[in-house]
Amino acid sequence: METKKPTAKTPEADCEHCLYYDYDEDVEDMVCIMNLDEDEYASMLQGKKNRCPYFRFYDEYKSVQKQI
């Protein structure tokens, strides 16, 4: 199940910086690739939650730092 970007502006809701926010070629758009159950999906769509419990900051330079 794909979700759209949460409306809150907290760091945990900033999908553009999340590990699970990726390009989907089928819909030709950026989507959350985390599989949510129906209750979680409904809460996110209704805006009841302003924080995603699965948010993980994506640091593209983290692997480079380990190589140095």
DOLUMVO-888597 format. One record per residue (C-alpha): residue in three letters; x, y, z. Coordinates in steps of 0.02 Angstrom, whole numbers. Last residue first. Example, Ala and Ser with C-alpha at 12.3 -4.5 7.8 and 13.67 -1.06 7.14 Angstrom:
BEGIN
vovex:u:v:w
ser:684:-53:357
ala:615:-225:390
% end
This chain:
BEGIN
vovex:u:v:w
ile:1860:341:235
gln:1744:202:180
lys:1626:224:328
gln:1601:408:286
val:1551:360:109
ser:1414:246:175
lys:1341:388:278
tyr:1347:511:134
glu:1174:467:68
asp:1097:503:237
tyr:916:447:235
phe:830:490:398
arg:717:350:454
phe:531:383:476
tyr:434:226:519
pro:324:296:658
cys:272:442:546
arg:232:595:649
asn:88:715:627
lys:-39:578:657
lys:-223:618:642
gly:-193:693:470
gln:-337:599:391
leu:-222:519:263
met:-93:468:393
ser:-224:396:509
ala:-304:298:366
tyr:-136:221:317
glu:-97:173:496
asp:-267:90:517
glu:-259:-1:351
asp:-85:-75:380
leu:68:12:312
asn:195:-58:189
met:341:63:178
ile:377:112:-2
cys:324:292:22
val:298:368:-148
met:389:480:-274
asp:304:485:-443
glu:297:393:-609
val:151:284:-553
asp:230:122:-613
glu:409:189:-604
asp:398:218:-416
tyr:530:339:-351
asp:576:319:-168
tyr:530:381:5
tyr:575:240:126
leu:741:313:185
cys:656:477:228
his:724:649:182
glu:590:692:54
cys:460:620:172
asp:474:762:296
ala:349:695:421
glu:477:648:553
pro:559:818:536
thr:392:900:579
lys:306:996:440
ala:139:907:449
thr:49:864:287
pro:105:684:271
lys:171:638:97
lys:72:508:5
thr:54:327:50
glu:75:168:-49
met:0:0:0
% end
